[in-house]
Amino acid sequence: MPSDAKILIVDDHEDTLYALESALAPLGYLLSRATSGDDALKEVLRGQVGLLVLDVRMPGVSGLDVVRYMRRLEQTQHIPVLLVTGFGSDAELTSAAFGLGVADLVMKPIDPWTLRTKVRYLYDSHQRYQSLEREVRELRALVKEHIPDVTLPRDDTRVPVQRDAHHGEPKQDGAPVGEQPRKQ
């Protein structure tokens, strides 16, 4: 993720936006604001958003609606979302939020220290994730450039090749490649 990625703060109340901005300003990240779910979606789709601090209940497009839409698009599905709610702990809301992949929920009134801690962790983790994604793409391109007929797997769900502890050779059925497994 580019270092100029911003934290988008979304709430339909100006006083809450101001309080969130004031709490996050000491972190030194670039902050942006939106006052509706529609505006938040437009801003996210423009790119350069590294974290969303999003009010749950807003007129029109709710915070959960914003997250639902973001999770359907490849370009926005991995952006971390911190939901803010003033309606206390709600099991249904919590279940729906985490089911959509929301990173965490914060209750109003917001403790600035807690908010800064969560935001710093989520933003920095996402930045590291994006950096690793870029490195993987670059390495894949280099490998393709040097060995053009190799087909690389698209995901990292493969089981790593087990190596023989003594020779470092890949094993097949418990035996180094090229040798037949021993029969007992």
Backbone hydrogen bonds, N-H to C=O, Kabsch-Sander energy under -0.5 kcal/mol:
donor,donor_aa,acceptor,acceptor_aa,energy
5,A,2,P,-1.9
6,K,48,Q,-3.3
7,I,30,L,-2.7
8,L,6,K,-0.6
8,L,51,L,-2.8
9,I,7,I,-0.6
9,I,32,S,-2.8
10,V,8,L,-0.5
10,V,53,V,-3.1
11,D,34,A,-1.8
14,E,12,D,-0.5
17,L,13,H,-2.1
18,Y,14,E,-2.6
19,A,15,D,-2.1
20,L,16,T,-2.7
21,E,17,L,-2.7
22,S,18,Y,-2.6
23,A,19,A,-2.2
24,L,20,L,-2.0
25,A,21,E,-2.0
27,L,24,L,-1.8
28,G,25,A,-1.8
32,S,7,I,-2.5
34,A,9,I,-2.2
37,G,61,V,-0.6
40,A,36,S,-2.1
41,L,37,G,-2.4
42,K,38,D,-2.2
43,E,39,D,-2.3
44,V,40,A,-2.7
45,L,41,L,-2.4
46,R,42,K,-1.2
47,G,43,E,-0.6
47,G,44,V,-1.1
50,G,6,K,-3.2
50,G,48,Q,-0.6
51,L,6,K,-1.1
52,L,80,P,-2.2
53,V,8,L,-3.1
54,L,52,L,-0.7
54,L,82,L,-2.5
55,D,10,V,-2.2
56,V,84,V,-2.4
58,M,56,V,-0.8
61,V,59,P,-0.7
62,S,60,G,-0.7
63,G,56,V,-2.9
64,L,56,V,-0.6
66,V,62,S,-2.0
67,V,63,G,-2.1
68,R,64,L,-2.6
69,Y,65,D,-2.2
70,M,66,V,-2.5
71,R,67,V,-2.5
72,R,68,R,-0.7
72,R,69,Y,-1.0
73,L,69,Y,-0.5
73,L,70,M,-1.2
76,T,73,L,-1.1
77,Q,73,L,-1.6
79,I,76,T,-1.3
82,L,52,L,-3.2
83,L,81,V,-0.6
83,L,104,D,-2.4
84,V,54,L,-2.9
85,T,106,V,-2.4
94,T,90,D,-2.9
95,S,91,A,-2.4
96,A,92,E,-2.5
97,A,93,L,-3.0
98,F,94,T,-2.6
99,G,95,S,-2.0
100,L,96,A,-1.2
100,L,97,A,-0.6
101,G,98,F,-1.0
102,V,97,A,-2.2
103,A,81,V,-1.8
104,D,81,V,-1.2
106,V,83,L,-2.9
108,K,85,T,-2.7
115,L,111,D,-2.5
116,R,112,P,-2.8
117,T,113,W,-2.3
118,K,114,T,-2.4
119,V,115,L,-2.8
120,R,116,R,-2.8
121,Y,117,T,-2.1
122,L,118,K,-2.7
123,Y,119,V,-2.9
124,D,120,R,-2.4
125,S,121,Y,-2.4
126,H,122,L,-2.3
127,Q,123,Y,-2.3
128,R,124,D,-2.3
129,Y,125,S,-2.4
130,Q,126,H,-2.7
131,S,127,Q,-2.1
132,L,128,R,-2.3
133,E,129,Y,-2.3
134,R,130,Q,-2.2
135,E,131,S,-2.2
136,V,132,L,-2.5
137,R,133,E,-2.2
138,E,134,R,-2.5
139,L,135,E,-2.7
140,R,136,V,-2.6
141,A,137,R,-2.2
142,L,138,E,-2.2
143,V,139,L,-2.6
144,K,140,R,-2.7
145,E,141,A,-2.2
146,H,142,L,-2.0
147,I,143,V,-2.9
150,V,147,I,-1.6
152,L,150,V,-0.7
164,D,169,E,-3.1
168,G,164,D,-2.3
171,K,162,Q,-2.2
172,Q,175,A,-3.3
175,A,172,Q,-2.1
177,V,170,P,-2.3
179,E,176,P,-2.2
